[in-house]
Amino acid sequence: MLTNKPFALFWTSICLAALSLPAAAQTQPPVAESSALKIYRATAAKINDLVHTKLDVSFDYKKRYLYGKEWVTLKPHMYPTDTLRLDAKGMDIKTIAIVNGTKNIPLKFTYQDSLSLNIHLDRVYQNNEKYTVYIAYTAKPDDLKVKGSAAINDAKGLYFINPDSTVKDKPVQIWTQGETESSSAWFPTIDKPNQKTTDEIYMTVPAKYTTLSNGKLVSQKSNGNGTRTDYWKMDLPHSPYLFMMAVGNFKIYKDKWRDKEVNYYLEPKYAPYAKTIFGYTPEVMEFYSKTLGVDYPWNKYAQIVVRDYVSGAMENTTATLHGDYVQGTAREFQDRYYNISQGESTVVHELFHQWFGDYVTAESWSNLTVNESFADFSETLWAEHKYGKDEGDAHINSDRKAYFNSADASSKDLVRFHYNDKEDMFDVVTYQKGGSILYMLRNFLGNDAFYKGLNIYLKNNAFKNGEAQQLRLALEEASGKDLNWFFNQWYYNAGHPELNITYNWDAATKTQSIYLQQNQAGNAFVLPMAIDIYSGGKKERHMVWMRDKTDTLTFKLAAKPDLVNVDGDKMLLAKKTDVKMGAEFLFQYNNAPLYLDRAEALTWATAQRSDNTEARKIILAALKDKYYGIRMDAIRALKLNNDDVRNAAQPVLINLVQTDKNNLVKAAAINALAGLKASGNTTLFKQALNSQSYAVQASALNALNQLDPASGLALAKSLEKDSDGQLAQSILNIYATSGGDAEWPYVNRKFDEADVQAKFSVMRSYVAYVGRLQKSEYAQQGIEQIKTVGTRYKQYGVAPALVNFLQTIKDQRAKLNDTASVNAADNAIKQMQ
């Protein structure tokens, strides 16, 4: 699960920054473990083992109920037992019986807190005996009182979307979400990751709808009453949290990998773009299969996109479920690039889980790293393979930044046996730090040994469970190296090195000294690293190990080097303070080969004054960098209020607008030029309005609006008809700032359709707009939109800011004598408080 980052954390950090909340609210939302006692979390004891799960379910859309019949087959794990405990959250239990031939013999049971079924079996069973228990039940997920996490904003397991069709143009859907232990909200089971079971599911649904579940669709039977029963069968064992169902009006695009089905389930509107959205999936399956030496292990692979999903995506076995942000039209995909848009990295992340997570599953949530760190690492792996090393390095660099920027991440072990709640494990330590550690480990071992080790781990634990120690043993077997030191410091301890690097050249002795100092609290990290010395047009590499808090390296050289590049492979997960001169950073930008070499130089240059000669040279050179991300960073680093910078940069920016192959670079260049408010660029901006890129159009519209707001409003009206993506947000911003009641229907619709990031980025102007609307009905619609956002994301700390915004609207509506809107604002504030 779930994405390359816990999605709610990603969204919330952006949203809070956009709102400019007080400093206390700008940090990522605290999780429970920061303030509660953390206790030891043992791996769930195995008393009984799941063997097979058979379900027969139907749905009551009006009540939002699932009516279920279950036949669950188990056997004692080791010791004889006459009891069975099953997780079953918030259900009405009608019958529990042992299946004896054709007879069901009722069993006695207690239902503890409506969470756990304690069943007394008909006799003592030995560990070589299987038995089947029949359960008739009703699942009522909407009645559950459960909490989610930073990664998953709800945990009721089964979701009815618009079941009464009350929301116009919104599809009716049912879908499930099992991780961490929410499958037991829709069927009784031993809801632990160290259980594995085969399954079959009979789903009775309205005949007009399509279904999806794990494994193979064996049959479909028309019932003659407007319903149909679909029979899905999963022949290979997997954990209960990976069970899934989805029901709705989906169009299926049929693809193929080798001889296996690969299918994409999309809303009809997006079905024409199925290949654009998911069409690279077979290529990824082939790449991962060859890289790991283990072919994709399941009978099929399906991907489905649903509405109102509670996270980013979920790697259900053979059937990944995605939030609707991965969808898009052909025009929208013109602005989606791997390290900018979340879609493709999420797709490859979830696919890698079919090996690391589904084929071999973490035996406990403490060891979640063997699922999620690998899926996170896979995003970088695919980026390197498909788009080149710069793309991969940029991706892992964003992982490192996410980890370093998290307030309490440095205090948490990667393998965490003590925590307050299992949901706390879904954080930047498990995802981004874990992915960065694997990136480092691959470099240390070399590709061949690293992937051979992964192959051994997968094959040794196929269809079973794994943990970090088994990973270590597999990598040691492959490489012949002892890795206890690595796992002890990176997996079983917290934090990271804070490395200060300074230099001294002694001209008399022709000696280059490098002073390394680790400034973090606690023990020193053992750091193998490359030192690259550039001198006389050549690069000489030295491999060194830093084992103490301080170290001094000396090298005899023929002349003063042009550059000493510590951590030449840019692999260390360390906060580095690298004290170099401007001339050295300039040399590094122009001569060192890696993305991070150039990015480090640009970061230094960005922090300098605009009259720093070396800094200006780096920024101007970076405008033409081979990697689009650095070109965009360079554009943002420009200080165009400096005459020399502006005169040098403006022709380059114009050329980028006209010729750059990356639409986001073009858009960034337009934004920079717009800040000049120079009428001489009007023709350039008008030409950009004809682009097929929404991002370029949006930037051009904003630029023209800055030059002439009256014509900007008219241009926005002319672009309404085909406006999605960033263009819709640009129009929404202009209307929110300058529009009136006539523009409200568009604003209301696009705000409703926008993702949470876009909603928060426009929130301030949106609030001002709602406050000044003439129609009370429109103002109440705006208040309802803000209330919906506030209640949905309340747990992430956004409510106080939105309450303040609602109070502002309330005051404005009171001045307009709009009592109905004042009352609506009061009610919304109460609900959020």
N, C-alpha and C positions, 0 to 999 in steps of 0.2 A: 504494500500500500504506500502510497496513495498518489504521490507525485514526487517530483524531484525535491520538493520541500513540503513540509506540512502546510497545506494550502491556506488554512485560516490564518496562520501566522504571517504568511507572505502577504495576503490581502490586508490584514489588519495593520501591519507595519506601514504599508503604503497609504492606507486610509487615514491612519492617525497623523501621519506626516502631512498629508494633504489638508487636514483640518486645522493644522497648527495648534494642537491642543497644548495645555500646560505641560511642562517637562515631565511630570510624574506620569502622565498618560501616554507619553510618546514611546515608552519602552514597550517591548513585546509583552503581551498579557502574562501575568504570573500564573504558574500552574500550582496545583494544590501542594505539591511536594515541597515548595519553598517555605511553607508555613506550618506544615503538619509533620508529625512524627513519621519518619521513614522506617519501615520494618522489613525484616528479611522475607524475601519472597521465594519460597521453595518451589521447585518444579512440581506440578500437580501429581500427586501419588496415583498410580494406576491400580485400582482394585478390580474394576471391570474394563475390558477393552471393547470398543465399538468394532463391529465386524461388517454389518450391512444396515442401511437405513432405507426403508421404503415408505414413501409418503403419498397420500391421496388428498389433494387440497382443492378447495373452491373458495370463492370470494363473495362477500357481501359489500358491494360498493357503497351502499347507503350508510351502513353502520360502520364501515371500515374494519370489518372482521375477516379472519380467515377461519374456515371450518376445515379441520384436519383429522385424518386418520393416519396412524403411524404403526409400522411394524419394525421395531428396532431389534436387531440380532446382536448379541454380545457373548462374551465368554470371560470367566475370571482370568485376570492377568497372571497371577501366580498362586495365590492362596485360595482355598475353598471359601465360598461365601454364599449366604442366603439373602443378601441385601443388594440393592441397586440404588444409586443416587443419580438423578438426572437434573440438569438445569432446565427450567421451564419458567419463563418470566411473564407474569401477569396474565395467565391463561385461566379459562374455565376448563377444568378436567372432568370429563364425563365418565370415562371408563378406563381402567387399567387392568389388563388381564395377561396371564401367561398363555401362549399359544401351544396347545397340546393336540397335535394332529389337526383335525378340523374343528376343534372346540377351543373356545376362549374361556379360561377359568379365572374369575375375578381375583385380584390380589388386593391386599390391604396396603394402604399408603397414607402418608401425611404430606401436607403441602406447606412447607415452611416459608412464611412471609411472602407467599405467592412467587417464590423465586426458585425453590429447590424441592423436587419430588423425592421423598424417601420411601422406597418401595420394598416391601417384605416379599421375597420370592416364595414360590411354593415348596422349595426344598433347598438343600445345600448343593451347589454346583462346583465341580472340579474344573481345573484349568484346561482340561481336554474336552470339555463339554460346552457346546453352544446352546443358547436359549433365546427365544424370541418373545418380546413383550409387545402387546397391542395397546395403543393409547388412542382414545377418541377425545378431541379437545377443541376449544375455540380460542384462537389467538386474537388479542385485542390491543394492538400496538399503540393506538392513539390514546389509550388509557394509562399507558406506562408512564411512570415518573422516573426518568433516567437522565443522566448527564452525559455529555460528549467530552471531547478533549480539544486540545489545540489543533489537532489534525482532522478530527471528525466532530462536526458540531451537533451531532445527535446520535442516539444509540438505541433506537427502538426497533431496529432490525427489519421491519416491513413498512413500506411507505405507499400510501395511496395519494396520487397526484391528481388534483381536480376531479375527484370521483363523481361529483354531482354535475359536472360540466358547467359550473357557475361562472368560471372565468372564460370569457369569450376568447376564442382563437388559441386557447391553451390545451394541449393534448391531455387526454385521460390516460394515466399510466399506473402500473404497480411495479415496484422493484424492491429488491432486498439489499441490505448492507450488513455483512456478518462480522467484520473485524471491529473490535477485538473479540468480544464474546456476546454478540447480539443475535446470532442465528437462533439461539434458544428463546428468542422472543417470538419466533414463528414455528418452531418445532422442538419438542423436548429432546435433549441430547446431552452428552458429556461435552460441554462447550469449552474444551481446552485444546491448545495447539498440538499437544503431544498425543492426541487421539487421531486415528485415521480410519476411514470407512468408505466402502463403495456405496453407491446409492441409486435409487430410481425414484422418479417423481411423476405422478399423474396430476396434471393441472387442468381443471375444468374452468373454462373462461368463455366470455362472449365470443361467438364464432367469428365476428368481424376482426378480432384482434390476433396479433402474432405473439408467440411466446419464445422465450429463450431460457435454457438452463444448462447445467454442466453436462458434458458428454454428448451422447448421440440422441437425436430425435428418432425414436424407434417407430412410432405410429401416431396417427391423428384420427380420432373417431368423432363423427358428427352425432350429437345426441338427439336431434330432431326437435329441440325446444329452444333453438337459438344459441345453444352453447356447443362447445367442442372440447374434447378431452385430449390433450397432448401428453404423450408418454416419453419422458426423457430418461436415459439410462447412463450411468457412470460406472464403467467396469473396473477402473483403477482407484485405489484408495487415496483419499485426501482428507484434510482436516475440516471439521464442521464449519469453521468460520469462512471457508471458501465455497460453501454451498451458495447458489444464487438462483433467483427467478426474476424474470421481467415479463411484463404483459403490456401491450399497447399497440397503437397503429404505427408500425415500423415497416419501412421498405428494406428488403434484404438485397444487398449486392453480393454476388457470389464470386469469390476469388479462389486462389489455390496456391498451396506451397507443396511442391513435389506431388504426392498423391493424396494430400490431406485438404479437407475443406478449410477455407479461410473466408469468413463472412462478416459483412459490416451492416449493422442494423441502425437505420437513421430515420428521423422524421421525414415524411414525404418531401417537404420543402428542400431538404439538404441531400436527398437521394441522388440528384444529378451530379453532385460533387463528391460522391463516395470515394472515387479513386484519388481525388486530390486530398481528401481528408485522411484516408487510411491506406492508400494504394501501395505504399512502400513496405507494408507489413511483411509480405513474403520475403523481400530482400533482407529485412532484419532477421527473420527466422533463420534464413540460410546463414547469415553472418554469425549469429550467436551459436548455431549448431556446429559450425566448423571451428569457431574459436574455442568452444568448450569441449569439443570432441564427444558431445552427447547430443544426438539429434532431438529436436523438439519432441517431448515424450508423450504427448496426448493425441487423441484421435482427431481433434479439430481445434481451430482457434476462431473465436468470434469476438467482435467488439460491438458494444451497443452504447448509444448516447441517450441519456435521460434528462428530464427536467428536475430542477430543485435538488440536485444531488447534494449530500451532506459533506462531501469532501471533494478531492480532485478526481480520483479514479480508484478502482479496486480490482485486484488481480484474481478474481474468482477463477477457479480452475477451468480452463478451456473457454472462459466467457468473461472477458474484462468489461467492466461497466465504467463509463466515462461521464463526467459532467458535461453540460452542453457547450462549455467554452471551447472544446476541441472542434466544434462544427464551424463551418464558414463557407462562403461562396467563393467562386474563383477569384473575384476581385479582392476579397478580404485576404486571401492567401498570397496575393502579391506583396503584402506588407508583413508577412509572417516569416521570421528568420529564427534559426534554431535557438540562439541565445537571447532572443527578445520575446518570442511567443512561447507559451508553455506547452502548446499542443503536441508537437513531435517528441519533445523530451519526455512527456508523460506517456505517450504511446510506447516508446522503447523501454521506459522504466517498468511499466506494467508487464510488458512481454518478457523481460528478463526474469521477472518473478515466477514465470511458469517453470523455471529451473530453480531459482533461489527463492523459496517461499512456498511453492506448490509441490514440486517434485521432491525437494528436501525442505522441510519446514522447521523453523526455529522450535526447539523443544520447550521453550518457555519465553515469556515476554522479556525476561531479563536478557536473553540472548537474541533479541530482535535484530541485532546487527547482522546476523547471517541471512536475514531477509532483506532489510531495508538499506543497509550500507551497500550491499551488492547492487541492488536496483538503482541506487543513486550513482554508484560508480559506472553502471552500464550506460548512463546518459553521456558521460564523457567518452566512454569506449566507442559508442556509435558516432558521436560528433567527430572524433579523430578519423574514424574509418570513412565516413561519408563526406565530410566537409574539410578535413585537413587538421593538422596539428594545432594551428592557431585557434580554431573553433573549439577543439577539445581543451586546450589550455585555458581559454577564456571561461569555459564552463566550470572547470575545477576551481578556477580563481574565484568565481562567484560563490561556490560552495564554501571556500575558506572564509570569504568576507562574511557570509551569513553566520558562520560559526563564531568568528571573532566579534561580531557585532551583537551577539546575544548576551544579555546581561549576566546570566548565571550559568552559562554552558560550561565554563572552564572548571566548575566545581563538580561536574558529573562524570563518572566513569562511562566508558562505552558499553561494556558489559556491566549491568547494574543490578545487583542482587538485593539492594535495599531501595525501595521507593514507596511512596504513599499509595499510588494508584497505577494500574497497568497502562492507563492512557498517558501517563507522564513520559512513557518511553518514546512516544512519537514526537521527537524534537530534533533540533539541529545537531545534537550530538550523534544520535542514531543515524540520521540521514547525511547531513553535509560533512560533519567531522568524520564519520565512518567511511564515507566515500573517498574523502581526501586521504585517509590512512591507507586504504586499499591502493590508491593511486601511487602513494609513496612506496608501498610494499612491492608493487609490480616493478617499479624502477629499481629497487634494491635487488630483487631476485632475478630480474630479466624476464622478458615475455615468455620464453619457452618454459622455464621452471614454474612461473606463476600460473600459467594456464594448465600445465600438467597437474599442478597441485589442485586446482579447481576441479579438474576432471576426476581425480582420485576422490575428492570430497563428495562429489555428486554420485559417483558410482558406488562408493562404499555405503552411502546413506539413502539410496534411491527408494522413494515411496515411504521413507521413514523420517526421523527427525535428526537435526544436527545442532551443534553449538560451537562456540569459538574454539574450544580446545580441539575438537575434531578437525576444524579448519587448520589449526596450527600443525597438527600431526600430519595432515595430508600435504601441506606445503613443505614441511621438513622432509617427508619421504621423497617428494619430487626434487627438491633442491640439494638435499644432503647437508643443509645448514641448520644450526640450532637457532630457533626463533623465539625462545622463551623471553629473552631480553626485550624483543620487539613487542610481543603480546603483553608482557607485564607492564611496560610503560605506556602503551597506546590503547590496549583493550581493558586492562584491569586497574588502571590508574587514571586520574583526571588531569586536565590542563594541557598545556603546551609550552614550549620554550619561548621566552622573550629574548631575542638574540640581538645584542648590540655589536656592530661591526665597525671598527676603526682601522686606520692604515698609517703606516709611516715608511717613507723612503729615505734610506741613509745613502746619500750620494758618495760619501767617502768610502764606504765598504761595499757599495752597490748591493745593498740588502733591502729587500722588500719585507716588511713585517705586517702581519695581520693580527689584530687583537680581537678575540672573540670572547664575549661575556654573556652568560645566561642570567637574566635579571628576575626571572620568575621566582616565587616562593617555593620552598621545598627542594627536592633533589634535582640534580642535573639530569637532563635527557642525554641519552647516547645518540649522537647524530652523525651518521656517515654522510659525507657530502663531497661534491666536486668543487674544486677551486680552479677556475680558468684564468690564466694570465695572458693578456694580449700585449705583445711587444714586437716591434719591427715587422709588422704585417703578418705575424703568426700567432696562433693560439696554442698554449701548452696547458694540458689538463693534469691536475694532481688530485688523487683520491685520498681523503683524510677522514679520520674519525675524531669527533669531539666527545670526550667522555667526562669532562669535569665542567664546573661552572665557569671557569676561565681557562683560556688557552691562547698561546701565542705561536703563530706559524711564521717561519722565516724562509725566504727563498733568495739564493744568490742569482743575480741577473746581470746581463751585459749592459743594460741601460734601464732607466726608469720606465716602468710599463705604462702603456696607454690606459689600461684598465685591469683591475683585479676584480673578478666576478665571483663572489662567494655564492655557493649553492648554484653552480653553473647550470644544473638541470632544472632548477626552480621547482624542486620537489618537496622541500621541507614545509611541514605544517607548523610554521613559527611566525610570530610577530617580529619582523626584522626592522631594526633601525640601522640603515646602511649609510654611513657618513662619507659621502663622496663629494668631490668638487663638480661644478657645473660642466667643466670640460670632459670629465669622466662620464657623466650621464649622457652628454651629447655623443661621445664615442660609443657608449653602450647602445644608445638608440640606433646608431648607424651601422654597427658592426656585430653586436651579439645577435644570435639567430632566433631567439624564441619570442613568442608573444609577450611573456612576462618581462623579458628584458626591455622591450619597447614600452610596455605599460608602466613599468617602474620609472623609467626615464620621464615619461609623460606625466606621471603623478607628481614627480619632483618639480617638473617645469610648471605645472598648473599652480603649485603652491608659491611660486616666485612672483616678484614684482614684474610688471610689464616691461620695465626697462632692462631686465636681465637678458643679456645677449644670448647666452646658451639656451635659456628657457624658451625665448622666442624662436630660435632656430629649431628646437625640438618640436614645438607646437606646430610651426609652419610645415615642417617635414611630415609630421603625423597627419596633417590634412590629406596627404597622398599615400598614407600607409596601405599596405596590401590587405589588411583586415578591417572590415567595415566598422567593427566595434571601436577600434582605436581612432578611425576617422571621425566617428560621432563624438568620442570623448575629446578629441582635439578641437572640434567645432565648439563644444561647450566650454572649453578652456580659453577660447579667444577673449581677449579684453579689447573690444573694438573701440573703446573710448580713447585708446592710445593711437595717435595719428600714424605712427610707423607700422603698428600692428594692422590697423585698418587698411592702410594703403597696400600692404603686402598680401593681406588675406582676402580682400574683397574680390579680386579677379579669380582667385582659387575657388572661393565659395560659388561664384557665378558659374564657373566651369563644372563644379560638382552638381549644381542644380541641373545643368544641361546634359551632362554626360555620365554621371555616376551610375553604376549598374544596380546599386542598392537603393531602394525607394526610401528607406528610413534615413539614409545619409542625405539624400536630396531634401527630404522634409526638414532635417536638422539644419541644413545650409540655408534653406528659405527662412527658418525661424531666426537664424543669426542675422541674416540680411534685413529681416523685418524690423529688428531692433534698431537699425539705423534710421528708419522712417524716411528713407530717401525716395522721392518720387521717381527718380531715374530708374528704379527697379520695377516700376509698375508693369511694364510690358512683360518682363520676365515672370512676374507673379501671375499675370493673366494667362500666359502660355502654360504655366504649371497647372492652372485650373482644368486644363484639358486632359490631364494625366488619368490613366486608368487606376492609379494608386489612390486609395482613400487618404492615406497618410500625406501624400504630396498635395492633394486637393485641400485637405484640412489646413495644412501650413500656409498654402497660398491664400486661402480664404481669410485666415487670421491676419496675414500680412496686409492684404488689401483692406481689411476692416480697420486695421490700425491707421492706415493712410487716410481712409474716408469711411467713418462708421455708417453714414447714411447709405452709401453704395454697398457697404458690407452687408447690411440687412437685406437689401434687394438681391444681392448675389446669393445669400443664404437661401432665400425663398426659391430662387431658380434651381438650386441644387438639391432641394428636398426630396424629389422623386426617387432618385437612386442614391441613397445616403446611408451607409452603414459604417461600421468601424470608427476610425478617428474622424472621418468627415461628419458623422452624426454628432459626435461629441463637440466638434467645432461649431456646428450650426446651433446645437443646444446651448453652448456658451454664449453665442451672439444673441440668441433670443432671450436667454435668461438675463442678459445685461441690458439689451435695448428693445426687446419685444414687448408686445402687449397681449391682450386677451386673444387676439386672432392667431397668435403663434402657439398658444397654450396646448391645443390638442397634439401637435407634433412633439412638443417638449414632454408632455405627460407620457406619450407612447414610448418615446426613445429613452426617457429616464427609466421607465418600467423595464424595458428590454436590456438596458445597459448592465454590465457586470458591476460588481461592487467597487472595483477600482475606479471605474469611470464615474460611478455615482458620487463617490467621495471627492473626486477631483473637481467636480462642478458644483459641489454642495453649497458653497458660500453664495455664488451668484444665483443658484436655484432658490435658496431661501429668500434672498432679496426679491426675486421675481414673484414667488408665491405671496409675499407680503404685500405687493403693490397691485396684484390682479384686481380687476373690477368685479368679476363674478364670484360670488361666495361659493358657488358650486365648484369652480375651478380651484379656489384656495383650499377647500376641504379635500379635494383630490390630492393636492400637493402635500397637505398635512398627513394624509393617509400613507402616501409614499414614504415620507420620512419616518413615520411610526413603524412601517413594515421593516425598513432597513434597521432601525434601532432595536426592535425586538428580536430580529433574527440574529444580529451580531452583538447583542447586549453582553454576552459572556466575554467578549474580547475588549471591553472597556470603552466602547464608542457611545454608550448611552448618555453620559454627562454632557458631552459636546452637543449631541443632537437635542437634548433637553433644552440647552441654552439657545439653540437655533429655533426650536419651537416657541420658546418664550419670546424671542425676537418677532417671530411671525404673529404671535398672539398680540403683542403690543401694537404692531402695524395694523392688524385687522380691527383692533379696538378703536383706533383712530378713524377707521372707515365705517364705524358703527356696524360691523359685521359680527353680530352676536353668535350666529351659528358656527362660524369659523373659530371664534374665541373658545367656544365650548368644545369644539373638536380638538383644538390644540391642548386644552386642559385635560381632556380624556386621554389623548396620546401621551402627554407627559406623565400622567398617573400610571399608565401601563408600562412605561419604560422605567419608572422609578420603583 
